Amino acid sequence: MSAHSDSPDPPSPRPALAAVLLAAAGAVRAVRDGRSLTDALAGVAPDLRPAVQAVSFHAMRYLGWADAIAASLVQRSPGAMFDALLRVALTLLKAPAAAPAPEDAIPGMPVYAPHTVVNQAVTAAAGQRGLSAYKGLLNASLRRFLRERDALEAAVADRPEARWHHPGWWVRELEKAYPALWRDIVAAANLPAPLTLRVNRRRAGRDQVRDALGTAGIEAEPAGPAGLVLAQARPVTQLPGFAEGWWSVQDAGAQLAAPLLGVRDGERVLDACAAPGGKTAHLLELADIDLLALDADAGRLQRVAQNLDRLGLRSDRVALAAADAADPDAWWDGRPFDAVLADVPCTASGIVRRHPDIRWLRRAPDVARTAALQARIVDALWRTVAPGGRLLYVTCSVFPAEGADQAAGFLRRHPDARRLDAPGQLLPVAIDATPRVQHDGFFYALFAKQS
């Protein structure tokens, strides 16, 4: 989400662009080394983090283009940090020279004059051991781009990564799966995601929350039964009702999960891959149930506990356990569940607009590897479902191997499973020709166990 705020307090002075560029380059290099952008940004100084997040997200969205341009500018790389700084600067230069119209602006993304970007990038290099020797090369490369922009961009226009801002294998997978829509999917991935809230009906009503937001000068529109989409993202802790537990941050597509599972008062329910707890909380908001929330990562499970505490949903009917969902013998007491939510690990290809580094962290073999893990998990969880009970299979992926193919394979392996109505594949493309995409990419399949 954007770190921009329109609070009435005097705005903090904008940090020096050189420092922002250097920190953003460090984040880009971390992604190149296989770390998530979220982890990389956690190490940035708090006063720099909002600006670095905006710049690094922008860089991730146009990294394929920057790679192609940089290869034309520098024949022999002097090192990974130089490469990252050059690419971050190039992506800022890709922004229009004049400030865009408000409806075209990238939320939280400042537009800098080209000469400022070049000068500040050189300043950043000059102050760093290992980079200072190459400040002249950086300066010459960026200035050459400005002089020869049209020719350089035309030369790379047909390269898939430069044109579509995704790895070539990713684009080919989408083209094969969605021949009529793949261009819309990759275009939507470069739109910053809106901030969407899910109102906690045990603590507030949607009109109440919307009115409180309006009083604070924040426009919001309804989305689904319990959602509100903010016109402009804000730091969540500054929104009305955060401390009171009136709402959670949850994408509109993710808000479908708990209602689809259809939990009822008194049921025994398993949330098998619970962290960070958005769907866990939603289940508890909808019915008085006995809930077991699992996650393989004990640290992430602490976030589930924190979220439930803020929302006022912790009770003796809620148990949290750090365990591998694929190994029920290690955690299951043998008592069957009426409903199981299997929001299984996936490539996260449907949430690229929120996490633009994902496209650069994944590799083509990851799809098959993740699909195999998903099958192992849902096969193990099926054992725990009571006769007549339900299992909801969920991924935040747009690749069929993790969605429609997975659901079909599950039915072949389990003749006692009957498929119920569910949305199937949700694609992250614009709704009703509106300029913003209102939900991420998800896949939903609901199964009932025949008695």
Helices and strands as residue ranges (DSSP letters): H 17-32, H 37-42, H 49-61, H 63-73, H 80-94, G 102-104, H 114-126, G 132-134, H 135-156, H 160-164, H 168-177, H 182-188, E 196-199, H 206-215, E 220-223, E 227-230, G 236-238, E 247-249, G 254-256, H 257-261, E 268-271, H 278-286, E 290-295, H 298-311, E 318-322, G 328-330, E 337-343, G 349-351, H 358-361, H 365-382, E 385-395, G 400-402, H 404-413, E 417-426, E 442-449
